[in-house]
Amino acid sequence: APMPCASDDETQGFVLRHLQSKLMVAALSCNQRDAYNTFMQRFLPELTTGGKAFASYFTRTGLGTPALNNHVTEIANAAGLSRAANPRFCEATWAIFWDLQQEPERLVEFAIENRMGAMAMPQACPTAAVVRGSAQNRTAAPQRSEAAIR
């Protein structure tokens, strides 16, 4: 069954969790522990916020803690498989660590670019469905669509 749709914050939480899992595998299997620790320290606020949004998705949609735990395990397994399947995995993760040092403001973009394609991801909810009409009268800038950030 498809996963229920996710808000922008929740979607960001998913892609950040993907990135964190991939880089954790790199820390352990590519001897990139120092780079990983630097990443965790540098982006702790964003990763904490993303982690809360990721977890709250499972609460909000009623999927619950077992589904959250299963999904976390699946992400870790997918990261391990991407390491096994890609002979240039360590080069690729080293490049991610380097890019994040140079352009930390692009964290979410890098996370989107590096999400694991094999993993199920919830679709973005139409903005109105999440907002429930509260912001419809405001003249805000249009939201970037999923298509624009792929």
Secondary structure, DSSP 8 states (H G I E B T S, - for coil): -----B-HHHHHHHHHHHHHHHHHHHHHHSS-HHHHHHHHHHTHHHHHHHHHHHHHHHHHTT-HHHHHHHHHHHHHHHHHHHHHH-TTHHHHHHHHHHHHHH-GGGHHHHHHHT--TTS----B--HHHHHTTTTTTS-------HHHH-
